[in-house]
Amino acid sequence: MTDEWRGWQEAAETALYGDGGFYRSPEGPAGHFRTSVHASPLFAAAVARLLVRTARELGTDTVDLVDVGAGRGELVTGVLAALPGIAPAGLSVRAYAVEISSRPEGLDPRIEWCSESPQGVRGLLFANEWLDNVPTPVAETDADGVERYVLVRTADGSERLGAPVTGADAAWLRRWWPSAGPGSRAEIGRPRDEAWARAVSTLSAGLAVAVDYAHVREARPPFGTLTGFRAGREVRPVPDGSCDLTSHVALDACAAAGAGGGAVPGVVDQREALRGLGVSGERPPLAQASTDPAGYVRALAGAGEAAELTARGGLGDFGWLMQRVDTDAPGPSGGLSSPSGD
């Protein structure tokens, strides 16, 4: 890394994904922060139920699962492990993990490791905490009310204002994140919109799901959410490759981009999504403790894990964007696939 001043998108791209970047480290994301995947196998089981439901809706006994931003393959591995107790007999799953790092040793040989999403798949594309790591430009409104790009010094994270925001970035801000006045900041989500639209376009039929900390136009944070994480702790964002760089996602903008001109789906929170997929934090009845002590202990542990996955102020606040792609349509239909029911 050098002392040069660069826009946040370029600086973060190098810091996260360049040679020696954060996401190329041997320990992977799990060495620094805990996602829903790491919190409980209940999350992977819920995704497995969603995969089975998608196969049923497609009327197929061969279905694709694409895990975008797969880390070290934890989610796709967990889904395959959960399927025997969930999937009907005869369901065949083709599993893909999409990640820039090298294939981990010992990964299930059924999983195909890819640097890009495969084209023409039919099934479920699932992106858990991927879009928040798609780097974006950062803008700040100066004292005269002009929105300017924020430049960052890669060595220490110092910032200064650069040129005015123009063109497609300015249009994105006007539509999705209007300025809240001098001193206010925004992460320009256009690169994430484009990344999500590309991901959705790889499906020939099925369901694309993005799960992330999110906000919508009516409730944008006035000073943005850019931050860093290292070894489980939030740290000052410095684009030197030593920490994760992340910001919450404007999922409503991603939804519009992925809809391809069709109806734009809404965003539900993880509490609602997981409860519709059989994950509940309800404690087992106390009477079970005397009739089935071992079962009670297992159910109690499961309830605790489910409570963490659905907790307000925590993982339960994640947004779920669910975008359906229909076989006979030229692009995404934009219909919201409800997680309710099986």
N, C-alpha and C positions, 0 to 999 in steps of 0.2 A: 504494500500500500504506500501511497505517496501523500504529500501535503497539498496536492492540487485541489481546487474547488470545482465541484461537479454538482449537477442536479441530483436530487435524491434517488430518482429512478435508476440512473446510470450507476451511481455509487453503490446502491443496494444490490443491484444485479451482480456486480463484481464481488461484493462482500459475501453474498450468499451462495452464488453459483459459479464464480470464477475459479481458476486454479487455486487450490488452498482455501476455498470459500467455506463458510460455515456448514453448508449442507453437504459438503464432500468429506466431512470429518468421519473417522471410523465409528464413533459412538452413535452417530445419527441423531435425529431430533429427540428420541427417547432419553438421551443422555442429558438433556437440558430442560425439558418440560413434559408435563403429563397431560395427554389428551384423553378424550372419552374412551378411545381404544385401549389405553393403558389402564384406565380406571377400573374397568370391569369387562369380563367376557360377555356380559349381558348386552353390551353395545354391539359386538359382532353378531351375536345371536339375533338381535333385532334386524340388523342388515341382512342376515340370512333369510329371515321371514319376508323381508321386502323383496329379496331376489326371487324367492319361491312364488310370491304373489305376482311379480312381474312376468315370470315364465308362464304362469296360469293365464294372465291377461293376454299374453302373446299367443297362447294356444300351442306352446312348444314344449318338447321334452329335452331340448338342448338350448341352454341359455348362457350368455356371456356375462361375466362380472369383471368390470374394469375399475381398479382402485387407483385413482389419480392422486399423485403426491403421496406415494405409498410408504415413505419412510424406509423402514427395513422389512416391509411386508407384513407388519403385525395385523392389520385389519383383514387383509385377504386370507391370511393364514387362519385367523380366528373364525372367519365365515366358513371356510372349508371344514374346520373342526366341528362347527355347530350344525352343519347341514344334515348329517346322518340322523339326528333326532328331530328334524324339522321337515326335510324335503320328502316328497312322495317317492316311492320306489320307481327307478327308471329315469329320474331326472339327471341329466348330464350337464356339468358346469365346465365351461372354459374360462379359466381365471387368468387375468392379466394384472401385473403391477407396473405402474408407470412412475418412473423415478430417474433422476439424473445420475445418481450414484451407482456404483457397481453392484451386481447381484450379490446378496449376502450369502456366505457359506452356510450350507445346511438347509437352505430354503426348500420347501416342498417342491419336488420336481414337477408337479402338476401346474405350478404357477409359471407363466411366461413373463420374463422380465423385459420391460420395454423402456426406451428413452422417450417415446411419444405414444399418445393414445392410438391404438389400432383403429383402422377405418372400417366402417360397415358392420359394426357389431350389433347384435340383437340381444338386449337384456338390460342390465343395470350398470350405469356409470356412476361411481360414488367418489366424491371429492371431499374428504374430511380435513378441514384446516389446511386447504391448499391455496385458495384465493387470497388469503391474508398475507401470503408470502410471495405473491406476484407483485414485484416492486412498482410503485407509482410515483409520478412527480408530486411534489408538495408545493402548495401555493400559500402565500400570506398576503393579506391586504395591507398596503402601506398607509402612511398617514394621510395621503391624498385620496385614498379610496381606490387605488390601482392594485389589482391582483398581480402579484409577481411570483416568479418561481423562487423557491428557497434553494440556495446552494449550500453544500456541506463540505467541510474539509475532512478528507478521509482519515487523516491521522488521529484527530481528536474529537470529531463530531461538531466542531464549531460551525455556526451558520451565518449566512448573510443573504440579503435579498439580491436577486438577479433581474433579468429582463422581464417585462410585462408578459403575462400569459396571453397567448393569441391562438387563433385557428381552432382546431378541433378540441383542444384542451379548454379553451375559453368557452366554447359552445357547451362542453360537458358541464362545466361549472355553472353556467347560466341555467341549464336544465335540471341538474341534479344536486348542486350544492352552492346556492347563492351565498355571496359574502354576508357575514354578520357584522361587517364594519371593520375599521382599522384595527390591526392586531389579530384579527381572526385568521384561522388557518383551515386548509382542507387538503385531503389526499385526493388527487385527481384519479378517479377510478376507471378511466377509459381503458388502460391496459388490461384490467381485470375483466371488463365487459368483453373485450376482444378475445381474451383467453377462454372465458366461459363459452362464448358463442362457438369458438373452434372446437371445444370439447363436446358440446352438444351436437355439433355437426358430424361427429364421428359415429354417432348412433344411426343405424338405419331404422331401428324401431326399439322402443323400450322407454326407460326412465333415466333421466340424469338428475343427480342430487348433489347440491353443494351445501356443506355444513360449516358454519363459521360464526364467530362473533360478528354482529352486524348492526347496522342502523339504517333507517329509512329517511326520505327527504324531509318529512315533517319533524324529525328529531335528530338532525345532524349535530354532532358535538362541535361547539364553536371554535375549538382550538385543535381539532383533529385528535388522533389516537396513536400516532406513531410512537413506538417504544421498542426496547430491546429486552431480550431474555438470555440469561446465561446460568447454567447449573441450577435451574429451578427458581431463580430470582429475577425480578424485573430490574433492569439496569438502564442507564442512559444509552440511547441509540447512537452507536458509533460505527460507521461502515468500514471497519477494519478487518472483518472476517472473524472476530472473536465472539460475536453474539448473534442471536437471531434478531431479525428486524421485521416487525410486524405492525399492521394497523387493521382496525376493524373494516369490514367490507360493506360497501353500499349495495346490498343484495338486490334491492329493488331495481337499480340500474342494470345489474347483471341479468336480472329476469327479463327486462325489456330487450336487452341485446340478444339473449338466447332465444327469445320468442320468434325471431325472424319475421316480424310483422304480424304474427298471430296474436291471440289473446295472451295477455301477460299474467302469469300465475302470481299468487301471493306468497308470502313467507310466513311459516309457522315457527313457533319456538320448539326447542328440543323437548320440553316437557310434554307438549301435545303430541309431537311426532312419535316419541318413544312409548308413550302410554297407548297410542293406537297400535303399536307393534308389540304389545304385551309386556312392557317394562313398567312396573309400578313400585313405588316406594312403600306400599302398605305393609304393615307388620302382619305376620301370620297370627291366627287366633291363639290366645294364651292356652286354651284347652289342649291344643296340639302338643304342648310341652309335656303333658302327662301321658298322652296316648302314643306319641311318636317323638320322643326326645331328640333323636338324631335328625329326623326330618325337620323338626322345629328349629334346631340350630342352623341347619342349611338354609331354611327359608328365611330366617332372621338375617343371616349374612347376606343373602341375595337382596333382601329388602333394603339393607344398608347401602349396598352398592347401587341399587336402583335409585335410592334417594339422592346419592351423590350425582348421578347422571342427570337427574331432573331438578336439582336444587335451584331455587331462585337466588340470583346473585352469583351463580356459578355456572356449571356446565349446562344447566337447564335453560339458560338464557341464550344459548346458541340459536341462530336462525337456520332453518331448513328451507332451501329453495328446491322445489321438485318440479321438474320440467319434462313433460311427456313428449315423445316423438312417435308419431303414428306411421305405420308402414306405407299407407297410401298417400300421405301428405308430402309435399315437396320440402318441408322443413318442420321445425318443432310446432306442435299444435298449441303449446302454451298451457294446456290443461293442467290443473293441479291435481296430482294423484294423492288422494287422501290416504294417510297411513292407517286410518281406522278400519278395523275388521280384518279377517283373514280369508 
